[in-house]
């Protein structure tokens, strides 16, 4: 989680919570990756 926060993809990972909140930049990157992986 710390690595994702350092890259600006998530914000403030506290402890071992099962949910995270994507930053706006992280959401854009996640959508781009999902498109590349799943739009065959």
PDBQT receptor file of N, H, CA, C and O in Angstrom, charges set to zero:
ATOM      1  N   UNK A   1       0.812  -1.185   0.000  1.00  0.00    +0.000 N 
ATOM      2  CA  UNK A   1       0.000   0.000   0.000  1.00  0.00    +0.000 C 
ATOM      3  C   UNK A   1       0.862   1.257   0.000  1.00  0.00    +0.000 C 
ATOM      4  O   UNK A   1       0.529   2.251  -0.646  1.00  0.00    +0.000 OA
ATOM      5  N   UNK A   2       1.960   1.203   0.725  1.00  0.00    +0.000 N 
ATOM      6  H   UNK A   2       2.230   0.396   1.250  1.00  0.00    +0.000 HD
ATOM      7  CA  UNK A   2       2.827   2.373   0.782  1.00  0.00    +0.000 C 
ATOM      8  C   UNK A   2       3.377   2.710  -0.597  1.00  0.00    +0.000 C 
ATOM      9  O   UNK A   2       3.477   3.884  -0.955  1.00  0.00    +0.000 OA
ATOM     10  N   UNK A   3       3.735   1.692  -1.370  1.00  0.00    +0.000 N 
ATOM     11  H   UNK A   3       3.654   0.739  -1.079  1.00  0.00    +0.000 HD
ATOM     12  CA  UNK A   3       4.253   1.940  -2.717  1.00  0.00    +0.000 C 
ATOM     13  C   UNK A   3       3.203   2.616  -3.590  1.00  0.00    +0.000 C 
ATOM     14  O   UNK A   3       3.534   3.520  -4.357  1.00  0.00    +0.000 OA
ATOM     15  N   UNK A   4       1.947   2.198  -3.490  1.00  0.00    +0.000 N 
ATOM     16  H   UNK A   4       1.678   1.463  -2.867  1.00  0.00    +0.000 HD
ATOM     17  CA  UNK A   4       0.883   2.833  -4.260  1.00  0.00    +0.000 C 
ATOM     18  C   UNK A   4       0.665   4.275  -3.823  1.00  0.00    +0.000 C 
ATOM     19  O   UNK A   4       0.411   5.147  -4.654  1.00  0.00    +0.000 OA
ATOM     20  N   UNK A   5       0.763   4.524  -2.527  1.00  0.00    +0.000 N 
ATOM     21  H   UNK A   5       0.969   3.816  -1.852  1.00  0.00    +0.000 HD
ATOM     22  CA  UNK A   5       0.634   5.906  -2.050  1.00  0.00    +0.000 C 
ATOM     23  C   UNK A   5       1.804   6.749  -2.549  1.00  0.00    +0.000 C 
ATOM     24  O   UNK A   5       1.611   7.893  -2.962  1.00  0.00    +0.000 OA
ATOM     25  N   UNK A   6       3.005   6.198  -2.514  1.00  0.00    +0.000 N 
ATOM     26  H   UNK A   6       3.161   5.269  -2.179  1.00  0.00    +0.000 HD
ATOM     27  CA  UNK A   6       4.184   6.932  -2.983  1.00  0.00    +0.000 C 
ATOM     28  C   UNK A   6       4.072   7.298  -4.458  1.00  0.00    +0.000 C 
ATOM     29  O   UNK A   6       4.592   8.328  -4.886  1.00  0.00    +0.000 OA
ATOM     30  N   UNK A   7       3.393   6.453  -5.240  1.00  0.00    +0.000 N 
ATOM     31  H   UNK A   7       2.970   5.616  -4.893  1.00  0.00    +0.000 HD
ATOM     32  CA  UNK A   7       3.208   6.720  -6.668  1.00  0.00    +0.000 C 
ATOM     33  C   UNK A   7       2.022   7.646  -6.925  1.00  0.00    +0.000 C 
ATOM     34  O   UNK A   7       1.765   8.013  -8.071  1.00  0.00    +0.000 OA
ATOM     35  N   UNK A   8       1.298   8.026  -5.876  1.00  0.00    +0.000 N 
ATOM     36  H   UNK A   8       1.508   7.728  -4.945  1.00  0.00    +0.000 HD
ATOM     37  CA  UNK A   8       0.172   8.928  -6.028  1.00  0.00    +0.000 C 
ATOM     38  C   UNK A   8      -1.097   8.252  -6.504  1.00  0.00    +0.000 C 
ATOM     39  O   UNK A   8      -2.013   8.928  -6.971  1.00  0.00    +0.000 OA
ATOM     40  N   UNK A   9      -1.174   6.924  -6.399  1.00  0.00    +0.000 N 
ATOM     41  H   UNK A   9      -0.429   6.375  -6.020  1.00  0.00    +0.000 HD
ATOM     42  CA  UNK A   9      -2.340   6.207  -6.903  1.00  0.00    +0.000 C 
ATOM     43  C   UNK A   9      -3.434   6.035  -5.859  1.00  0.00    +0.000 C 
ATOM     44  O   UNK A   9      -4.602   5.882  -6.218  1.00  0.00    +0.000 OA
ATOM     45  N   UNK A  10      -3.088   6.056  -4.588  1.00  0.00    +0.000 N 
ATOM     46  H   UNK A  10      -2.139   6.180  -4.297  1.00  0.00    +0.000 HD
ATOM     47  CA  UNK A  10      -4.079   5.978  -3.521  1.00  0.00    +0.000 C 
ATOM     48  C   UNK A  10      -3.740   7.039  -2.488  1.00  0.00    +0.000 C 
ATOM     49  O   UNK A  10      -2.629   7.568  -2.455  1.00  0.00    +0.000 OA
ATOM     50  N   UNK A  11      -4.716   7.335  -1.649  1.00  0.00    +0.000 N 
ATOM     51  H   UNK A  11      -5.618   6.905  -1.676  1.00  0.00    +0.000 HD
ATOM     52  CA  UNK A  11      -4.457   8.332  -0.620  1.00  0.00    +0.000 C 
ATOM     53  C   UNK A  11      -4.552   7.713   0.757  1.00  0.00    +0.000 C 
ATOM     54  O   UNK A  11      -5.468   6.941   1.040  1.00  0.00    +0.000 OA
ATOM     55  N   UNK A  12      -3.624   8.045   1.592  1.00  0.00    +0.000 N 
ATOM     56  H   UNK A  12      -2.880   8.672   1.362  1.00  0.00    +0.000 HD
ATOM     57  CA  UNK A  12      -3.595   7.721   3.009  1.00  0.00    +0.000 C 
ATOM     58  C   UNK A  12      -4.028   6.297   3.383  1.00  0.00    +0.000 C 
ATOM     59  O   UNK A  12      -5.096   6.120   3.969  1.00  0.00    +0.000 OA
ATOM     60  N   UNK A  13      -3.220   5.279   3.055  1.00  0.00    +0.000 N 
ATOM     61  H   UNK A  13      -2.353   5.422   2.579  1.00  0.00    +0.000 HD
ATOM     62  CA  UNK A  13      -3.584   3.920   3.454  1.00  0.00    +0.000 C 
ATOM     63  C   UNK A  13      -3.371   3.743   4.954  1.00  0.00    +0.000 C 
ATOM     64  O   UNK A  13      -2.233   3.760   5.421  1.00  0.00    +0.000 OA
ATOM     65  N   UNK A  14      -4.426   3.577   5.694  1.00  0.00    +0.000 N 
ATOM     66  H   UNK A  14      -5.351   3.563   5.314  1.00  0.00    +0.000 HD
ATOM     67  CA  UNK A  14      -4.312   3.454   7.154  1.00  0.00    +0.000 C 
ATOM     68  C   UNK A  14      -4.449   2.001   7.553  1.00  0.00    +0.000 C 
ATOM     69  O   UNK A  14      -5.495   1.387   7.343  1.00  0.00    +0.000 OA
ATOM     70  N   UNK A  15      -3.406   1.458   8.121  1.00  0.00    +0.000 N 
ATOM     71  H   UNK A  15      -2.556   1.957   8.292  1.00  0.00    +0.000 HD
ATOM     72  CA  UNK A  15      -3.454   0.095   8.637  1.00  0.00    +0.000 C 
ATOM     73  C   UNK A  15      -3.718  -0.943   7.567  1.00  0.00    +0.000 C 
ATOM     74  O   UNK A  15      -3.203  -0.851   6.453  1.00  0.00    +0.000 OA
ATOM     75  N   UNK A  16      -4.523  -1.927   7.914  1.00  0.00    +0.000 N 
ATOM     76  H   UNK A  16      -4.942  -2.002   8.819  1.00  0.00    +0.000 HD
ATOM     77  CA  UNK A  16      -4.788  -3.030   7.002  1.00  0.00    +0.000 C 
ATOM     78  C   UNK A  16      -6.242  -3.019   6.551  1.00  0.00    +0.000 C 
ATOM     79  O   UNK A  16      -6.861  -4.077   6.440  1.00  0.00    +0.000 OA
ATOM     80  N   UNK A  17      -6.783  -1.862   6.295  1.00  0.00    +0.000 N 
ATOM     81  H   UNK A  17      -6.280  -1.003   6.385  1.00  0.00    +0.000 HD
ATOM     82  CA  UNK A  17      -8.170  -1.748   5.844  1.00  0.00    +0.000 C 
ATOM     83  C   UNK A  17      -8.350  -2.485   4.520  1.00  0.00    +0.000 C 
ATOM     84  O   UNK A  17      -7.436  -2.544   3.698  1.00  0.00    +0.000 OA
ATOM     85  N   UNK A  18      -9.531  -3.038   4.331  1.00  0.00    +0.000 N 
ATOM     86  H   UNK A  18     -10.274  -2.990   4.999  1.00  0.00    +0.000 HD
ATOM     87  CA  UNK A  18      -9.802  -3.779   3.104  1.00  0.00    +0.000 C 
ATOM     88  C   UNK A  18     -10.195  -2.873   1.953  1.00  0.00    +0.000 C 
ATOM     89  O   UNK A  18     -10.249  -3.322   0.808  1.00  0.00    +0.000 OA
ATOM     90  N   UNK A  19     -10.468  -1.622   2.229  1.00  0.00    +0.000 N 
ATOM     91  H   UNK A  19     -10.425  -1.257   3.159  1.00  0.00    +0.000 HD
ATOM     92  CA  UNK A  19     -10.840  -0.717   1.149  1.00  0.00    +0.000 C 
ATOM     93  C   UNK A  19      -9.846   0.436   1.095  1.00  0.00    +0.000 C 
ATOM     94  O   UNK A  19      -9.247   0.813   2.103  1.00  0.00    +0.000 OA
ATOM     95  N   UNK A  20      -9.687   0.979  -0.087  1.00  0.00    +0.000 N 
ATOM     96  H   UNK A  20     -10.173   0.673  -0.905  1.00  0.00    +0.000 HD
ATOM     97  CA  UNK A  20      -8.801   2.109  -0.297  1.00  0.00    +0.000 C 
ATOM     98  C   UNK A  20      -9.549   3.134  -1.142  1.00  0.00    +0.000 C 
ATOM     99  O   UNK A  20     -10.594   2.830  -1.718  1.00  0.00    +0.000 OA
ATOM    100  N   UNK A  21      -9.019   4.326  -1.212  1.00  0.00    +0.000 N 
ATOM    101  H   UNK A  21      -8.171   4.573  -0.744  1.00  0.00    +0.000 HD
ATOM    102  CA  UNK A  21      -9.607   5.353  -2.055  1.00  0.00    +0.000 C 
ATOM    103  C   UNK A  21      -8.569   5.755  -3.090  1.00  0.00    +0.000 C 
ATOM    104  O   UNK A  21      -7.455   6.156  -2.751  1.00  0.00    +0.000 OA
ATOM    105  N   UNK A  22      -8.952   5.641  -4.364  1.00  0.00    +0.000 N 
ATOM    106  H   UNK A  22      -9.856   5.315  -4.639  1.00  0.00    +0.000 HD
ATOM    107  CA  UNK A  22      -8.048   6.034  -5.434  1.00  0.00    +0.000 C 
ATOM    108  C   UNK A  22      -7.998   7.549  -5.538  1.00  0.00    +0.000 C 
ATOM    109  O   UNK A  22      -9.002   8.234  -5.339  1.00  0.00    +0.000 OA
ATOM    110  N   UNK A  23      -6.828   8.055  -5.851  1.00  0.00    +0.000 N 
ATOM    111  H   UNK A  23      -6.013   7.499  -6.013  1.00  0.00    +0.000 HD
ATOM    112  CA  UNK A  23      -6.708   9.472  -6.166  1.00  0.00    +0.000 C 
ATOM    113  C   UNK A  23      -7.242   9.657  -7.582  1.00  0.00    +0.000 C 
ATOM    114  O   UNK A  23      -7.401   8.672  -8.304  1.00  0.00    +0.000 OA
ATOM    115  N   UNK A  24      -7.521  10.883  -7.996  1.00  0.00    +0.000 N 
ATOM    116  H   UNK A  24      -7.391  11.683  -7.410  1.00  0.00    +0.000 HD
ATOM    117  CA  UNK A  24      -7.968  11.099  -9.381  1.00  0.00    +0.000 C 
ATOM    118  C   UNK A  24      -6.963  10.541 -10.400  1.00  0.00    +0.000 C 
ATOM    119  O   UNK A  24      -7.360   9.960 -11.410  1.00  0.00    +0.000 OA
ATOM    120  N   UNK A  25      -5.675  10.717 -10.133  1.00  0.00    +0.000 N 
ATOM    121  H   UNK A  25      -5.352  11.189  -9.313  1.00  0.00    +0.000 HD
ATOM    122  CA  UNK A  25      -4.654  10.192 -11.040  1.00  0.00    +0.000 C 
ATOM    123  C   UNK A  25      -4.650   8.662 -11.040  1.00  0.00    +0.000 C 
ATOM    124  O   UNK A  25      -4.481   8.032 -12.084  1.00  0.00    +0.000 OA
ATOM    125  N   UNK A  26      -4.835   8.079  -9.869  1.00  0.00    +0.000 N 
ATOM    126  H   UNK A  26      -4.973   8.590  -9.021  1.00  0.00    +0.000 HD
ATOM    127  CA  UNK A  26      -4.885   6.625  -9.769  1.00  0.00    +0.000 C 
ATOM    128  C   UNK A  26      -6.076   6.049 -10.513  1.00  0.00    +0.000 C 
ATOM    129  O   UNK A  26      -5.973   4.987 -11.127  1.00  0.00    +0.000 OA
ATOM    130  N   UNK A  27      -7.206   6.744 -10.464  1.00  0.00    +0.000 N 
ATOM    131  H   UNK A  27      -7.289   7.607  -9.966  1.00  0.00    +0.000 HD
ATOM    132  CA  UNK A  27      -8.397   6.287 -11.169  1.00  0.00    +0.000 C 
ATOM    133  C   UNK A  27      -8.181   6.319 -12.677  1.00  0.00    +0.000 C 
ATOM    134  O   UNK A  27      -8.568   5.388 -13.383  1.00  0.00    +0.000 OA
ATOM    135  N   UNK A  28      -7.570   7.375 -13.164  1.00  0.00    +0.000 N 
ATOM    136  H   UNK A  28      -7.255   8.131 -12.591  1.00  0.00    +0.000 HD
ATOM    137  CA  UNK A  28      -7.273   7.466 -14.602  1.00  0.00    +0.000 C 
ATOM    138  C   UNK A  28      -6.363   6.318 -15.019  1.00  0.00    +0.000 C 
ATOM    139  O   UNK A  28      -6.608   5.659 -16.030  1.00  0.00    +0.000 OA
ATOM    140  N   UNK A  29      -5.331   6.085 -14.250  1.00  0.00    +0.000 N 
ATOM    141  H   UNK A  29      -5.132   6.620 -13.428  1.00  0.00    +0.000 HD
ATOM    142  CA  UNK A  29      -4.386   5.013 -14.595  1.00  0.00    +0.000 C 
ATOM    143  C   UNK A  29      -5.055   3.642 -14.522  1.00  0.00    +0.000 C 
ATOM    144  O   UNK A  29      -4.805   2.789 -15.373  1.00  0.00    +0.000 OA
ATOM    145  N   UNK A  30      -5.896   3.422 -13.522  1.00  0.00    +0.000 N 
ATOM    146  H   UNK A  30      -6.099   4.115 -12.830  1.00  0.00    +0.000 HD
ATOM    147  CA  UNK A  30      -6.605   2.154 -13.393  1.00  0.00    +0.000 C 
ATOM    148  C   UNK A  30      -7.518   1.918 -14.590  1.00  0.00    +0.000 C 
ATOM    149  O   UNK A  30      -7.587   0.803 -15.107  1.00  0.00    +0.000 OA
ATOM    150  N   UNK A  31      -8.217   2.954 -15.031  1.00  0.00    +0.000 N 
ATOM    151  H   UNK A  31      -8.161   3.860 -14.610  1.00  0.00    +0.000 HD
ATOM    152  CA  UNK A  31      -9.093   2.817 -16.198  1.00  0.00    +0.000 C 
ATOM    153  C   UNK A  31      -8.294   2.512 -17.459  1.00  0.00    +0.000 C 
ATOM    154  O   UNK A  31      -8.710   1.694 -18.279  1.00  0.00    +0.000 OA
ATOM    155  N   UNK A  32      -7.151   3.168 -17.613  1.00  0.00    +0.000 N 
ATOM    156  H   UNK A  32      -6.813   3.832 -16.946  1.00  0.00    +0.000 HD
ATOM    157  CA  UNK A  32      -6.299   2.911 -18.783  1.00  0.00    +0.000 C 
ATOM    158  C   UNK A  32      -5.802   1.468 -18.784  1.00  0.00    +0.000 C 
ATOM    159  O   UNK A  32      -5.815   0.805 -19.821  1.00  0.00    +0.000 OA
ATOM    160  N   UNK A  33      -5.367   0.985 -17.631  1.00  0.00    +0.000 N 
ATOM    161  H   UNK A  33      -5.357   1.523 -16.788  1.00  0.00    +0.000 HD
ATOM    162  CA  UNK A  33      -4.876  -0.387 -17.543  1.00  0.00    +0.000 C 
ATOM    163  C   UNK A  33      -5.995  -1.396 -17.787  1.00  0.00    +0.000 C 
ATOM    164  O   UNK A  33      -5.792  -2.390 -18.484  1.00  0.00    +0.000 OA
ATOM    165  N   UNK A  34      -7.164  -1.151 -17.223  1.00  0.00    +0.000 N 
ATOM    166  H   UNK A  34      -7.329  -0.344 -16.657  1.00  0.00    +0.000 HD
ATOM    167  CA  UNK A  34      -8.295  -2.059 -17.429  1.00  0.00    +0.000 C 
ATOM    168  C   UNK A  34      -8.675  -2.104 -18.905  1.00  0.00    +0.000 C 
ATOM    169  O   UNK A  34      -8.973  -3.174 -19.436  1.00  0.00    +0.000 OA
ATOM    170  N   UNK A  35      -8.667  -0.968 -19.561  1.00  0.00    +0.000 N 
ATOM    171  H   UNK A  35      -8.425  -0.099 -19.130  1.00  0.00    +0.000 HD
ATOM    172  CA  UNK A  35      -8.990  -0.926 -20.993  1.00  0.00    +0.000 C 
ATOM    173  C   UNK A  35      -7.992  -1.761 -21.788  1.00  0.00    +0.000 C 
ATOM    174  O   UNK A  35      -8.380  -2.556 -22.643  1.00  0.00    +0.000 OA
ATOM    175  N   UNK A  36      -6.706  -1.576 -21.503  1.00  0.00    +0.000 N 
ATOM    176  H   UNK A  36      -6.390  -0.930 -20.808  1.00  0.00    +0.000 HD
ATOM    177  CA  UNK A  36      -5.681  -2.330 -22.240  1.00  0.00    +0.000 C 
ATOM    178  C   UNK A  36      -5.790  -3.823 -21.979  1.00  0.00    +0.000 C 
ATOM    179  O   UNK A  36      -5.592  -4.625 -22.893  1.00  0.00    +0.000 OA
ATOM    180  N   UNK A  37      -6.101  -4.209 -20.745  1.00  0.00    +0.000 N 
ATOM    181  H   UNK A  37      -6.261  -3.558 -20.003  1.00  0.00    +0.000 HD
ATOM    182  CA  UNK A  37      -6.144  -5.623 -20.384  1.00  0.00    +0.000 C 
ATOM    183  C   UNK A  37      -7.408  -6.325 -20.857  1.00  0.00    +0.000 C 
ATOM    184  O   UNK A  37      -7.358  -7.497 -21.233  1.00  0.00    +0.000 OA
ATOM    185  N   UNK A  38      -8.535  -5.632 -20.845  1.00  0.00    +0.000 N 
ATOM    186  H   UNK A  38      -8.575  -4.680 -20.540  1.00  0.00    +0.000 HD
ATOM    187  CA  UNK A  38      -9.808  -6.310 -21.037  1.00  0.00    +0.000 C 
ATOM    188  C   UNK A  38     -10.563  -5.928 -22.298  1.00  0.00    +0.000 C 
ATOM    189  O   UNK A  38     -11.688  -6.389 -22.492  1.00  0.00    +0.000 OA
ATOM    190  N   UNK A  39      -9.995  -5.115 -23.150  1.00  0.00    +0.000 N 
ATOM    191  H   UNK A  39      -9.082  -4.741 -22.993  1.00  0.00    +0.000 HD
ATOM    192  CA  UNK A  39     -10.702  -4.734 -24.384  1.00  0.00    +0.000 C 
ATOM    193  C   UNK A  39     -10.027  -5.379 -25.592  1.00  0.00    +0.000 C 
ATOM    194  O   UNK A  39      -9.502  -4.703 -26.477  1.00  0.00    +0.000 OA
ATOM    195  N   UNK A  40     -10.059  -6.677 -25.595  1.00  0.00    +0.000 N 
ATOM    196  H   UNK A  40     -10.485  -7.227 -24.877  1.00  0.00    +0.000 HD
ATOM    197  CA  UNK A  40      -9.360  -7.478 -26.580  1.00  0.00    +0.000 C 
ATOM    198  C   UNK A  40      -9.727  -7.258 -27.965  1.00  0.00    +0.000 C 
ATOM    199  O   UNK A  40      -9.177  -7.901 -28.859  1.00  0.00    +0.000 OA
TER     200      UNK A  40
